[in-house]
Amino acid sequence: MSTAVITGTSRGLGRALAERLLAEGWSVHGFSRSVGELTHPRFTAHAVDISDEGAVRAAVDQICDPIDLLVNNAGSASLNALLLTPGSVAASLMRVNYLGAFHCLQSVGKAMVRQRRGLVINITTVAVPLSLEGEAAYVASKAALDALTKVAAAELAPQGVRVIGLGFGPLSTDLTRAVPALKLAELDARLGRPQGTSLSQAVDFIMHHLPAASSASGSIAYLARL
Amino acid sequence: MLTRPQALALVLRRLALLGRELGKPLLEQANEETRLFGEAAALDSIGLVTLMADLEEDVRLASGVSVQLADEKAMSRLTSPFRRVGLLADHLIDVVEKSTPPA
């Protein structure tokens, strides 16, 4: 039986991925600020703020099984023109999207180094390669995550730990609820996905990348035409 | 708490295991004076990272305390505790002491 740690499992992509892994026989530890409604005999919910280094370390210490997979999925978004984005919003995005992933990668990464194996998937966004206007602070925080993915992959490869990034266009989650439908449709068309991307398709894409042969460590793949 | 002999034994045991894994017999014969990191040292940076990750778990199992060996202070010290085996053993004791909640 394999064990995964997923951040942001209280809803959206994190929850959908947790449900798929549980259905396929995995044990899943979910890290979210609120515990959420997902219940399953092999699901353990941890109420943890991933921007709190000590809290993440304590949560990882509670996991006794070897950790095969970490998915840094938890994220927050804010659509604002650069000149209208409060500094506090930029700091908050960096805390969740970059620093939260950094803390999880560091704590779980140490466990994986001890095991000499493991896979880390950082969930990123097409907004980075597209340099999407109106999302400067969000894009910058995810670009930091992409850089972390590449450096971590190089540092952890000798100990058998793979680190990859997987990116999506807009998904139907709380993150995109505030985005005008027309803007989403325009972006989906630009990405070659006129019907948009469903949570189920995003989960399929992640599952496809679990085997080592499907992606080289340090690579960042997108479910989109860029 | 961790005594000096316990801390030294943890470091030497882990170095021996790592030596076997990496095919570096010198690590299996390490002693207090063995240089771990820096010029003419037994480990490269990847080896040092692996040693620290392994030792943190060893310390947790031995003392019941969750520690971080490579904290900001240790990394910025002029005389790094990671230079020699004996200094690392002293550092383990120091970190466990500081991480143990007061009784």
Interface residues (C-beta under 8 A of the other chain):
Chain A: R57 A58 D61 K110 V113 R114 E155 P158 Q159
Chain B: I46 V49 T50 A53 D54 E56 E57 R60 S66 Q68
